[in-house]
């Protein structure tokens, strides 16, 4: 095996108390770690040009080209974890320790790294405080003149299995890297609105080809136009954000000067006949990355590539910002909440589509509508919560009546919120059996914002009910491409299951619902429907086990749901047949 010796900056990270967390709920812990890797850790590493050398179950070893990149990456991840842990009980928080060292390493032919550079970083991680970053003297020497950091000198520190003591520094986490003073006179700070605002900075043209400037600027303009369709966002005008073109700026400074909570930035690089575009969304106050991705395409397809990137960015920014806004709302004092905050507080309780969460969400939404009786999104989510309470909580007709009334308010003639239209239409499809009105509302939603993932997810179901299985599949797959980490991503396999049911492919229907349960394990109703599909596929014992688990979570589930949830009569009878095979309650 060949090997190469080189100098590298090594970051080692580990979860504090992993065994204790795993012992409490291993399945949920692993799911949370996978989510953190996909939407925070890996994108942040990529932005700072890092390479994951090895994953260690509850941690990782990462190589960077410079100590500055390694430290910036570590700060952003740790700062983001402070945000994400806000409101989470202390005994369930995921907290990382990190160690960073710059030293000599040996790279094996398979990319693995060995040597003192890795060993010292690993030992520094072991002496770091929970949530902190521990730097070796070699690493700190390289970053102290380039980054404004608050550190504590730990002195000469004896590390396990390292012969000589290492001088170590503990990096303060929570405030991030302090911004350097601006060279020019600072602009007056703008007021920040309660509604989240986003500014799109001019992308960097790193291709060395001035001719590409038109593409770079056009791409940002398209993205701004797409983001303007998202009613929950205030988009800073191009003539404000483009004043930063050609300047080195700090996103915190941009946020203060433009009154933007979030900043979208990116770069374009040309290599031969290929283009690589990198895009990221940063929280202006902390500098933490919410999302990052890169796109590759052929130069001759430049306009198609521009459309694809715009579509994806607009689709993914809304749920990314929404997650951040939910955390922000949780930290607010109850007396300072407005209708928007109350909607945000309701949303996480809707993710499992169960009656317990819907009941909590309904309380927040009723309060939101007292503050703003015409708030379309509050009407829509309240309609959805009442629908869930009706179908899964005892079939109280008052819940059905309220759900339909709020749904009609959500799709009123003056409503121009794509999300409200989609959810309101979905409820009318489910409880009113009015597929034509539902599809009309979905059409309005998607004409307002073609990149609204929730509208595509919701539109797929009434299309199945109307017999448009091809259209349903297209909507589900498009939604998944737009927002693969969306809380509603489990709708995509559910729709595949519904399509298979409609086509008499019961084994495929069971597989679709099984995948949906895997993505949303807290949902009792998904398990109940999975049980029916298994029974129709002849897998009675598996169906009984799935049904028993569903009824353990929610004992109020009944066969009657199949006939009350908008399904065409032939499909409802087929689902009921599966449930009868399992002896489930009427």
C-alpha positions in Angstrom: 0.0 0.0 0.0 1.5 3.4 -1.0 1.5 6.3 1.4 2.1 10.1 1.2 3.3 12.3 4.0 1.9 15.8 4.2 1.0 18.7 6.5 -2.8 19.1 7.3 -5.2 20.7 9.6 -7.2 17.9 11.3 -10.5 18.3 13.1 -11.8 15.5 15.3 -15.4 15.7 16.6 -17.4 13.5 19.0 -20.8 13.4 20.6 -20.7 14.0 24.4 -22.4 11.2 26.3 -23.3 9.2 23.2 -23.8 5.9 25.1 -26.3 7.6 27.5 -28.2 9.2 24.7 -28.3 5.9 22.7 -29.5 4.0 25.7 -32.4 6.4 26.1 -33.6 6.2 22.5 -31.1 4.9 20.0 -33.4 5.0 17.0 -34.3 8.6 17.4 -30.7 9.6 18.3 -29.4 8.0 15.1 -32.1 9.7 13.0 -31.2 13.1 14.6 -27.5 12.5 13.8 -28.3 11.6 10.2 -30.3 14.8 9.8 -27.5 16.9 11.4 -25.0 15.4 9.0 -27.2 16.0 5.9 -28.4 19.5 6.6 -25.7 21.0 8.8 -22.4 19.2 9.2 -21.6 17.9 5.7 -22.7 21.1 3.9 -20.6 23.2 6.4 -17.5 21.0 5.8 -18.0 21.3 2.1 -18.2 25.1 2.2 -14.9 25.2 4.1 -13.2 22.8 1.7 -13.0 20.0 4.2 -12.8 16.2 3.5 -14.4 13.7 5.8 -11.6 11.1 6.3 -13.5 8.8 8.6 -16.8 8.6 10.5 -16.7 7.0 13.9 -20.3 6.4 14.6 -20.8 9.3 16.9 -18.1 11.5 15.4 -15.8 12.2 12.6 -12.2 12.9 11.5 -12.0 15.8 9.0 -9.1 17.1 7.0 -8.8 20.8 5.9 -6.2 22.6 3.8 -5.8 25.3 6.4 -6.3 25.8 10.1 -8.5 28.9 9.3 -10.9 26.7 7.3 -11.0 24.1 10.1 -11.7 26.6 12.9 -14.3 28.5 10.9 -16.1 25.2 10.2 -15.9 24.1 13.8 -17.3 27.5 15.0 -20.2 27.4 12.6 -21.2 23.9 13.5 -20.9 24.6 17.3 -22.8 27.9 17.0 -25.5 26.2 15.0 -25.8 23.4 17.6 -26.4 26.1 20.4 -29.3 27.3 18.2 -30.7 23.8 17.5 -30.5 22.7 21.2 -32.5 25.8 22.4 -35.7 24.5 23.9 -34.5 20.8 23.9 -34.4 19.2 27.3 -30.8 19.1 28.6 -30.7 15.3 28.8 -31.7 15.0 25.1 -29.3 17.6 23.6 -26.7 16.5 21.1 -23.5 18.3 22.1 -20.1 18.0 20.3 -16.6 18.2 21.6 -14.0 19.2 19.0 -10.2 19.2 18.8 -8.1 20.8 16.0 -4.4 20.4 15.3 -2.1 21.2 12.5 0.6 18.6 12.0 2.3 15.9 10.0 0.1 13.1 8.7 0.5 10.0 6.5 -2.2 9.6 3.8 -2.8 6.0 2.8 -3.7 5.1 -0.8 -7.4 4.7 0.2 -7.4 8.3 1.6 -7.2 7.3 5.3 -4.9 9.4 7.5 -2.6 8.3 10.3 0.1 9.8 12.4 0.7 12.3 15.2 -1.4 15.0 13.4 -4.5 12.8 13.8 -3.6 11.4 17.2 -3.1 14.9 18.8 -6.3 16.2 17.4 -8.2 13.2 18.8 -6.7 13.7 22.2 -7.4 17.4 22.2 -11.1 16.6 21.5 -11.0 14.4 24.6 -10.0 17.2 26.9 -12.4 19.8 25.3 -15.3 20.9 27.4 -18.8 19.8 26.1 -19.8 22.2 23.3 -16.2 23.7 23.0 -13.3 23.6 20.6 -9.8 22.8 21.8 -6.9 24.1 19.6 -3.3 23.0 19.8 -0.7 25.8 19.9 0.3 25.0 16.3 -3.3 25.5 15.2 -3.9 28.6 17.3 -0.7 30.3 16.0 -2.0 30.1 12.4 -5.5 31.5 13.1 -5.0 34.1 15.9 -3.9 36.9 13.5 -6.6 36.1 10.9 -9.7 35.5 13.1 -11.0 37.5 16.1 -11.4 34.7 18.6 -12.1 34.6 22.3 -9.9 31.9 23.8 -8.7 30.6 27.1 -5.1 29.5 27.5 -5.2 26.0 29.0 -1.4 25.9 29.4 0.8 22.8 28.9 -1.7 19.9 28.8 -0.8 16.3 29.2 -2.6 14.2 26.6 -3.2 10.4 26.8 -0.5 8.5 24.9 1.3 11.7 23.7 4.8 11.8 25.1 5.3 15.6 25.3 2.7 18.0 26.9 0.8 20.1 24.3 -0.1 23.7 24.9 -3.8 24.0 24.3 -6.4 26.7 23.9 -10.1 26.5 24.6 -12.2 28.5 22.1 -15.3 30.2 23.3 -18.4 29.0 21.4 -21.7 30.7 21.2 -20.8 34.1 19.8 -19.0 32.8 16.7 -16.1 34.6 15.1 -16.2 38.3 16.0 -16.5 40.5 12.9 -13.4 42.6 12.0 -14.0 46.4 11.9 -15.0 47.6 8.5 -12.4 49.6 6.6 -15.0 52.1 5.3 -17.5 54.1 7.3 -20.3 51.8 8.4 -23.7 52.4 7.1 -26.5 53.0 9.6 -28.2 49.7 10.7 -31.6 49.0 9.2 -34.6 47.9 11.2 -35.2 44.2 11.2 -38.9 43.2 10.7 -40.6 40.3 12.5 -41.2 38.6 9.2 -37.9 36.9 8.2 -36.0 38.7 5.5 -33.4 37.5 3.1 -30.8 39.2 0.9 -29.1 37.6 -2.0 -25.6 38.9 -2.5 -24.0 39.1 -6.0 -22.4 35.7 -6.7 -18.6 35.6 -7.1 -17.5 34.9 -10.7 -14.5 32.7 -10.1 -14.2 31.5 -13.6 -11.7 34.1 -14.8 -14.1 34.8 -17.7 -15.8 38.3 -17.5 -18.3 37.1 -20.1 -19.8 34.9 -17.4 -20.9 38.0 -15.4 -24.2 38.1 -17.2 -25.0 34.5 -16.2 -23.9 35.1 -12.6 -26.0 38.2 -12.2 -28.9 36.7 -14.1 -28.9 33.7 -11.8 -29.1 35.8 -8.7 -32.0 37.9 -10.2 -33.9 34.7 -11.0 -33.4 33.4 -7.5 -34.6 36.8 -6.1 -37.7 36.6 -8.3 -38.4 33.0 -7.1 -37.9 33.9 -3.4 -40.3 36.8 -3.8 -43.1 34.3 -4.4 -42.6 32.9 -0.8 -45.1 34.9 1.2 -43.4 34.1 4.5 -40.2 35.9 3.4 -39.3 39.5 2.9 -36.8 39.7 0.0 -34.3 42.6 0.0 -34.4 44.4 -3.3 -31.6 43.8 -5.9 -30.6 47.4 -6.0 -29.7 47.2 -2.3 -28.0 43.8 -2.1 -26.0 44.5 -5.4 -24.2 47.5 -3.8 -21.9 44.8 -2.3 -20.8 43.6 -5.8 -17.0 43.2 -6.0 -16.5 43.8 -2.2 -15.3 41.5 0.5 -18.1 41.6 3.1 -19.0 40.0 6.4 -22.5 38.5 6.3 -23.2 39.9 9.8 -22.4 43.4 8.5 -24.7 42.8 5.5 -27.5 41.6 7.8 -27.2 44.7 10.0 -27.0 47.2 7.1 -29.9 45.6 5.1 -32.0 44.5 7.9 -31.8 40.9 6.7 -32.0 37.9 9.0 -30.6 35.6 6.3 -28.1 36.0 3.5 -27.8 33.9 0.3 -24.4 33.9 -1.4 -22.6 31.8 -3.9 -19.9 31.5 -6.5 -19.5 30.3 -10.1 -16.4 28.6 -11.4 -15.7 27.6 -15.0 -13.5 24.7 -15.9 -13.3 23.9 -19.7 -16.9 23.4 -20.8 -18.2 22.8 -17.3 -19.6 25.2 -14.7 -19.7 24.6 -10.9 -22.1 26.8 -8.9 -22.0 26.8 -5.1 -24.9 28.3 -3.2 -25.4 28.7 0.6 -27.8 30.4 3.0 -26.3 31.9 6.2 -28.0 33.3 9.3 -26.8 36.8 9.4 -26.7 37.3 13.1 -24.5 34.3 13.9 -22.9 33.5 10.5 -24.1 29.9 10.9 -24.9 28.0 7.7 -28.5 26.8 7.2 -28.0 25.1 3.9 -25.3 24.7 1.2 -25.1 22.8 -2.1 -23.3 22.8 -5.4 -24.4 22.3 -8.9 -22.5 21.1 -12.0 -23.5 21.5 -15.6 -22.3 22.0 -19.2 -21.6 25.5 -20.4 -23.8 24.9 -23.5 -26.8 24.2 -21.2 -26.2 27.3 -19.2 -29.9 28.6 -19.2 -31.3 25.2 -18.3 -28.8 25.0 -15.5 -29.8 28.5 -14.3 -33.5 27.3 -14.2 -32.6 24.1 -12.3 -30.6 26.0 -9.7 -33.2 28.7 -9.2 -35.9 26.0 -8.8 -33.8 24.0 -6.2 -32.7 27.1 -4.2 -36.2 28.5 -3.9 -37.6 25.1 -3.0 -35.0 24.5 -0.2 -34.7 28.0 1.3 -38.3 28.1 2.5 -38.1 25.0 4.8 -34.5 25.8 5.9 -35.5 29.3 7.0 -38.7 28.0 8.5 -36.7 25.6 10.8 -34.5 28.5 11.9 -37.5 30.7 12.5 -39.2 28.0 14.6 -36.1 27.9 16.9 -36.2 31.7 17.1 -39.8 31.7 18.1 -39.3 29.1 20.8 -36.8 31.5 22.5 -39.3 34.4 22.6 -41.2 35.3 25.7 -44.9 34.3 25.5 -46.1 37.8 25.9 -44.1 39.0 22.8 -45.5 36.4 20.4 -47.4 37.6 17.3 -49.7 35.6 14.9 -46.6 34.6 12.8 -44.8 33.3 15.9 -47.8 31.3 17.0 -48.0 29.6 13.6 -44.3 28.7 13.8 -44.9 27.2 17.2 -47.7 25.1 15.9 -45.9 23.6 12.9 -43.6 21.1 14.7 -46.6 19.6 16.4 -48.1 18.8 12.9 -45.1 16.7 11.7 -46.4 13.3 13.0 -50.0 14.1 11.8 -51.4 12.7 15.1 -54.2 14.0 17.3 -52.0 14.8 20.3 -49.8 17.2 18.3 -52.8 18.5 16.3 -54.5 19.4 19.6 -51.5 21.4 20.8 -51.1 23.1 17.4 -54.8 24.1 17.4 -54.4 26.0 20.6 -51.6 28.1 19.1 -53.5 28.7 15.9 -56.7 29.8 17.7 -54.6 32.4 19.5 -53.0 33.5 16.2 -56.4 34.1 14.6 -57.5 36.2 17.6 -54.6 38.4 16.8 -55.1 38.3 13.0 -58.5 36.9 12.0 -57.6 37.1 8.2 -54.3 35.2 8.5 -54.6 32.6 5.7 -51.8 30.4 6.9 -53.2 30.2 10.4 -56.6 29.2 8.9 -55.0 26.5 6.7 -53.0 24.9 9.5 -55.9 25.0 11.9 -58.1 23.3 9.2 -55.4 20.6 8.9 -55.2 20.1 12.7 -59.0 19.9 13.0 -59.1 17.3 10.1 -56.6 15.2 12.0 -58.6 15.5 15.2 -61.7 14.4 13.3 -60.2 11.4 11.5 -58.0 10.1 14.3 -59.6 11.5 17.4 -63.2 10.1 17.6 -65.0 11.6 14.5 -66.5 14.6 16.4 -68.6 16.4 13.8 -67.6 19.8 15.3 -64.0 19.2 14.2 -65.1 18.4 10.7 -67.2 21.5 10.4 -64.4 23.7 11.8 -61.9 22.1 9.5 -63.9 22.7 6.3 -64.7 26.3 7.4 -61.1 27.2 8.0 -60.1 25.4 4.8 -62.5 27.6 2.8 -61.0 30.7 4.5 -57.5 29.6 3.6 -58.4 29.4 -0.1 -60.4 32.6 -0.4 -60.3 34.7 -3.5 -57.8 37.1 -2.1 -55.4 34.6 -0.7 -51.9 34.7 -2.4 -50.0 32.4 0.0 -49.0 29.2 -1.8 -48.6 27.2 1.4 -52.0 28.3 2.7 -53.7 27.4 -0.6 -52.1 24.0 -0.7 -53.0 23.0 2.8 -56.5 24.4 2.6 -57.1 22.5 -0.7 -55.7 19.3 0.8 -58.3 19.5 3.7 -61.1 20.0 1.3 -59.9 17.0 -0.7 -59.8 14.9 2.5 -62.9 15.9 4.3 -65.1 17.4 1.6 -64.3 15.0 -1.1 -64.1 18.0 -3.4 -61.2 17.1 -5.6 -62.0 19.7 -8.3 -61.8 22.6 -5.8 -58.8 21.1 -4.1 -56.9 20.8 -7.4 -57.9 24.3 -8.4 -56.4 25.6 -5.1 -53.2 23.6 -5.7 -53.0 25.0 -9.2 -53.2 28.6 -7.8 -50.6 27.7 -5.2 -48.2 26.4 -7.9 -48.8 29.3 -10.2 -47.8 31.6 -7.3 -44.7 29.6 -6.4 -43.8 26.7 -8.7 -41.0 25.8 -6.3 -43.3 25.4 -3.2 -42.5 21.8 -2.1 -45.4 21.6 0.3 -47.8 22.4 -2.6 -46.4 19.6 -4.7 -46.6 17.2 -1.8 -50.2 18.2 -1.1 -51.2 18.2 -4.7 -50.1 14.6 -5.2 -52.9 13.2 -3.0 -56.0 14.7 -4.7 -54.5 13.7 -8.0 -54.5 10.0 -6.9 -58.1 10.4 -5.6 -59.0 11.8 -9.1 -57.4 8.9 -10.9 -54.4 11.0 -12.2 -51.8 8.7 -10.9 -49.1 9.8 -13.3 -49.6 13.5 -12.2 -49.6 12.4 -8.6 -46.2 10.6 -9.0 -44.7 13.6 -10.8 -45.8 16.0 -8.0 -44.4 13.7 -5.3 -41.1 13.2 -7.0 -40.7 16.9 -7.8 -41.4 17.8 -4.2 -38.7 15.4 -3.0 -36.2 16.9 -5.5 -37.0 20.4 -4.3 -36.9 19.7 -0.6 -35.5 16.2 0.3 -35.2 17.0 4.0 -38.6 18.6 4.3 -40.6 17.4 7.4 -43.3 16.3 4.9 -40.9 14.2 2.7 -42.6 11.1 3.9 -45.5 12.1 1.7 -43.5 10.9 -1.4 -43.4 7.2 -0.5 -47.0 7.5 0.8 -48.1 8.7 -2.6 -46.2 5.8 -4.3 -48.1 3.5 -2.0 -51.5 5.1 -2.8 -50.7 4.8 -6.6 -49.8 1.2 -6.1 -53.0 0.6 -4.2 -55.1 2.2 -7.0 -53.3 -0.1 -9.5 -53.8 -3.2 -7.4 -50.1 -3.7 -6.6 -50.5 -4.4 -2.9 -47.0 -5.5 -2.2 -45.7 -2.2 -3.7 -48.4 -0.4 -1.7 -47.1 -2.0 1.5 -43.5 -1.1 0.6 -44.5 2.6 0.0 -46.2 2.8 3.4 -43.3 1.0 5.1 -40.9 3.6 3.7 -43.3 6.4 4.8 -43.4 4.9 8.4 -39.6 4.7 8.3 -39.4 8.4 7.5 -42.1 9.4 10.1 -41.9 6.7 12.8 -44.1 8.7 15.2 -47.2 8.5 13.1 -49.8 6.0 14.2 -52.0 6.5 11.1 -49.3 5.6 8.7 -48.7 2.3 10.5 -52.4 1.6 10.4 -52.6 2.0 6.7 -49.4 0.1 6.3 -51.1 -2.8 8.2 -54.0 -2.7 5.7 -51.7 -2.8 2.7 -49.8 -5.8 4.2 -53.1 -7.6 4.8 -54.1 -7.0 1.1 -50.7 -8.4 0.1 -51.4 -11.6 2.1 -49.0 -10.8 4.9 -51.5 -11.1 7.7 -49.0 -11.7 10.6 -47.0 -8.6 9.6 -50.1 -6.6 9.2 -51.4 -7.6 12.7 -48.0 -6.5 14.2 -48.1 -3.1 12.4 -51.8 -2.6 13.5 -51.0 -3.4 17.1 -48.2 -0.9 17.2 -50.5 1.7 15.6 -53.3 1.2 18.1 -50.7 1.3 20.9 -49.8 4.8 19.8 -53.4 5.9 19.1 -56.2 3.6 20.3 -58.8 5.8 18.6 -58.0 4.6 15.1 -60.9 3.0 13.2 -61.8 1.4 9.9 -64.2 4.3 9.4 -61.3 6.5 8.5 -61.1 4.8 5.1 -64.5 6.2 4.2 -64.2 9.6 5.8 -60.8 10.6 4.3 -61.7 11.5 0.7 -60.8 8.2 -0.9 -63.0 7.2 -3.9 -65.5 4.5 -2.7 -63.8 1.6 -4.5 -60.4 2.4 -3.0 -62.0 3.0 0.5 -63.7 -0.4 0.3 -60.4 -2.0 -0.7 -58.6 -0.4 2.3 -61.4 -1.4 4.6 -61.2 -5.0 3.3 -57.5 -5.1 4.4 -58.4 -3.8 7.8 -61.3 -6.3 8.2 -58.8 -9.1 7.4 -56.9 -8.0 10.5 -60.0 -7.7 12.7 -59.5 -4.0 13.4 -62.3 -2.0 15.1 -65.0 -0.4 13.0 
